[in-house]
Structure formats: structure tokens, C-alpha cells
Amino acid sequence: MGDKGYSYKGSGTNSQGNHYCSRDYGNGSNSYHYSNTDGSYYYNNPSGSTYHNNGNGGSTYTSPSGASHLSGYGGGSSGKSSGSGKK
């Protein structure tokens, strides 16, 4: 495992030129990420959450429970449902 709490399972570049890396946390939890040639990236975290950035300012975070939060996609909405917005 080393000092970081994880070991690398593998990494490389796929046929589209996108980088990937996967990690083993030793407790049944694994994670991986992709960094794509178009500037987008995706993380799958050991907690079960995911994060995707589309490379154009838009991002989506999904919690382990499945709740999603979107930001940067325009349209005047942050993706939150707080109910405290002013008009």
C-alpha cells in the first residue's frame, strides 16, 4: 500500500489518446480517473462518488447516495434545490 493508503492497479493511454489511472485501496474500494484529450475528465472515487468535468466549464458531482449537483452549464441554475433564491 505504501504511505498513500493505496496502490496503483494500472495506468496508461487508451486508443483515443485518453489517459487513465486506477487505484486499489485494499479494503474493497477502488477508484479510477480519466483525463481526456478534449479537456474533460472523470473521477470515480473510493467512496462511491463521481465527478465529471466536461472541459467547457460544466461539471457534475454525484454523491454515493446518488444525489447530483451540476454547475457551470448555464441556464441560470446551479443545480441546487435550496429554495432560497431571490427574484
N, C-alpha and C positions, 0 to 999 in steps of 0.2 A: 504494500500500500504506500509506503513512504510517508513523509511528513505532511503531504497534502490531503490525506484521507481518501485518496482514490488512486487507481492505476489506469493507465491508458489501455484501452482494448484495441484501438486501431485508429488510423487516420490516413488521409490520402486525398486524392482528387479523382472525381468521377469522370465519365466520358464527356460530360458537358463542361468540364473545367471548374466545377464547383468543389470547394474544399469541405471535408467533413472530418469530424473527430468524435470518438466515443470513449466513455469512461466507465469504469466499474468501481462502485463504492463499497463493495464487499459485503453488503447487508441485503442483497437482493435488489438494490436500487442502482439503476444505470442511467446514464444521460448521454445525449449527443447533441451536436450542433452542426449546422451547415452555414457556410459563407458562400454566397452565390456570385457569379460573375456580373450579374445585373445590379449588385449593391445590396440585395436583400439578404436577410439572414434569419435563421430559425433555431431556437433552443428548446430542447426537451429536457427539463430539469429532473433531478432525482426525487424531488418532492411530488412529481406528477404534474406540475405546472408547465405551461409552454409559453413561449414568447416569439412572435414573428414580427419582423420589420420589413416592409415591402421595398425599402430602398428609396422611396419617394416621400418620406415623412410620415407615412401611416404605420401604425403598429397595433398589435393585438396581444394582450396578455390574457391567458386563461388559467384560472386557479385550479388546484387539484380537485375542487368540488364541481368544476365545470362552468363557473361564472366567468364571463368575458368582459374585458374592458378595452374599448377601442379608443384610439386617439390619433389626431393628425390626418384624418380622412376628409376633412372639410364638412360642409353642410351645417356648420354651427352647432354641432353636437359633439360632446366629448365622449359619449358612450356611457356616461354615468347616469344613474337614475336617482339622484339625490332629492329632487323635488324642491330644491331651494333656489332655483334660478329666478332672476329678476327679469321683468319685461320692460 
